[in-house]
Structures are given as C-alpha cells and as structure tokens.
Amino acid sequence: MNYNDFVKNMAKRMDLSQTEIKRLLKQNFDTMEKTLDSESGFTIPGLGTFGIKIRDEHKAYSPFHESFMILPKKRVVTFHPSSVLKEELKERRIDNE
C-alpha cells in the first residue's frame, strides 16, 4: 500500500476528505519529527516506541568506487514494536496460512 492508497483508505474509514486526512497526517508527522529532534523518544500504545540513536563512524565498502570509505556519525530513527502489535501480527499470520 502506498501513501495515496493509505490516505484513501483512512478517508473512507473516518468519513473525512482526503485533503483533511493529508493535513492531519502532516501535522502528526511534524509533531513526531519535533519530538525526535529534541532527542527524546515517544511511545504510541499498541504500536511501539520511536527514538533516536547515534550511529558511530564506521568503515564501509563502496562497490562503485571499489574502495573502503569512512562514514561519519549519524542520527537515525529507531522503532521497537510493542508486544501487543507483535502478538497480533503473529496470530494473523497463522490464521491466514
């Protein structure tokens, strides 16, 4: 499912226009980004925990340049799914087989 399909699905389920859904999603993503930018994580019950981690500088091989290069430190977003989400996905997978 791509973004447009997701927006259409949400609009139909919530009985709102697609424009309104896009506006709500943008506001949510902006809030999430600001929270993560302040180096603090947050939890969405039933979904999981989002956080920021600093990835250390490391050496990696570039096939294009055929050499090793040093990649600098970098901030990355982490996500840990909740146990509730994990269990629900396990049950659905078993039921669908």
PALOFI-317403 format. One line per 4 residues: number of its first residue (from 0); their letters; for each residue x, y, z of N, C-alpha, C. Coordinates in steps of 0.05 Angstrom, whole numbers. Layout:
NUM) A) X/Y/Z/X/Y/Z/X/Y/Z; ...
***
This chain:
0) MNYN) 17/-23/0/0/0/0/18/25/0; 13/43/-18/28/68/-19/13/90/-3; 25/114/-2/14/136/13/-14/144/4; -18/146/-22/-44/153/-33/-66/133/-26
4) DFVK) -59/107/-28/-78/86/-20/-85/88/9; -64/93/25/-69/96/54/-88/119/60; -83/142/47/-100/166/51/-129/160/43; -133/147/20/-160/140/11/-173/122/31
8) NMAK) -159/102/40/-170/83/60/-178/97/85; -161/114/96/-167/129/120/-190/148/116; -191/161/93/-213/180/88/-240/165/88; -240/142/76/-265/126/75/-273/116/102
12) RMDL) -253/107/118/-259/96/145/-268/118/165; -256/142/162/-262/164/181/-283/183/170; -293/179/146/-313/196/134/-304/225/133; -279/229/124/-267/255/120/-257/257/92
16) SQTE) -251/281/83/-239/284/56/-210/276/57; -200/270/33/-172/262/31/-153/285/38; -162/310/31/-146/333/38/-144/336/68; -166/331/82/-165/333/112/-147/312/124
20) IKRL) -148/288/113/-131/266/123/-102/273/118; -95/284/95/-68/291/89/-58/313/108; -75/332/115/-68/353/134/-63/342/161; -81/323/170/-77/311/196/-51/295/198
24) LKQN) -45/279/176/-21/264/176/4/282/176; 3/304/161/26/322/161/30/334/189; 9/342/203/11/352/230/23/331/249; 14/307/246/24/285/263/54/280/258
28) FDTM) 61/279/232/89/274/226/107/297/235; 97/322/232/113/345/242/117/344/272; 96/336/287/99/334/316/118/312/323; 117/289/309/135/267/314/164/276/309
32) EKTL) 168/290/287/195/299/279/206/318/300; 190/337/310/199/356/330/206/342/356; 190/322/363/195/307/388/221/292/385; 226/279/362/251/264/358/275/283/356
36) DSES) 270/306/344/292/325/341/302/335/368; 285/335/388/294/344/415/308/321/430; 315/300/416/330/277/427/314/261/447; 287/265/447/271/248/465/254/230/448
40) GFTI) 249/206/458/232/187/443/203/189/453; 186/174/441/158/173/450/147/145/443; 125/139/458/112/113/455/83/117/446; 75/101/426/47/101/418/36/74/428
44) PGLG) 19/74/448/9/49/459/-4/31/437; 3/6/438/-7/-13/418/9/-14/392; 26/6/388/42/7/363/72/2/370; 84/20/386/111/16/393/125/42/402
48) TFGI) 151/41/405/167/63/414/186/73/393; 186/100/389/204/113/370/226/126/386; 250/127/375/272/140/389/294/148/370; 314/161/380/337/170/364/362/155/375
52) KIRD) 379/146/356/404/133/364/426/146/347; 449/149/359/473/160/345/488/136/334; 490/134/308/506/112/296/535/122/294; 553/107/305/582/114/305/593/115/277
56) EHKA) 615/129/275/631/130/250/640/101/244; 639/92/219/648/65/213/658/64/184; 672/42/178/684/38/152/665/20/136; 660/28/111/643/12/93/655/10/65
60) YSPF) 649/-11/51/659/-15/24/640/-4/4; 650/12/-15/634/23/-37/640/8/-62; 621/-8/-73/627/-23/-97/631/-4/-121; 618/19/-121/620/38/-143/649/48/-145
64) HESF) 660/56/-122/687/67/-122/708/45/-118; 699/21/-112/716/-2/-107/737/4/-86; 728/16/-64/746/22/-42/730/25/-16; 745/25/6/732/30/31/730/60/37
68) MILP) 709/68/51/706/96/59/697/97/87; 703/120/100/694/124/127/668/140/126; 647/128/138/621/141/140/619/156/167; 611/181/167/611/196/192/589/188/211
72) KKRV) 590/198/236/569/194/255/543/204/244; 521/192/252/496/199/241/473/193/261; 453/210/261/430/205/278/410/189/262; 399/167/273/380/151/259/356/146/277
76) VTFH) 332/143/265/308/138/280/306/108/285; 299/101/310/295/73/317/265/68/323; 256/44/318/229/36/325/229/8/337; 216/6/359/213/-20/372/183/-26/375
80) PSSV) 173/-46/361/144/-51/362/136/-61/390; 111/-55/397/101/-63/423/95/-93/423; 94/-105/446/89/-134/448/60/-140/438; 42/-121/442/14/-125/433/14/-127/402
84) LKEE) 28/-109/389/30/-110/359/43/-135/349; 64/-143/362/78/-168/354/59/-192/356; 45/-194/378/27/-217/383/4/-217/362; -7/-193/357/-29/-192/337/-20/-200/309
88) LKER) 4/-191/302/14/-199/275/20/-229/274; 31/-240/295/36/-269/296/10/-285/292; -11/-277/306/-37/-291/305/-49/-288/277; -48/-265/265/-59/-261/238/-44/-278/218
92) RIDN) -18/-280/220/-2/-295/201/-10/-325/202; -14/-335/226/-21/-363/230/-49/-368/219; -68/-349/224/-95/-353/215/-98/-352/185; -80/-337/171/-82/-334/142/-69/-357/127
96) E) -54/-374/140/-40/-396/127/-58/-419/121
***
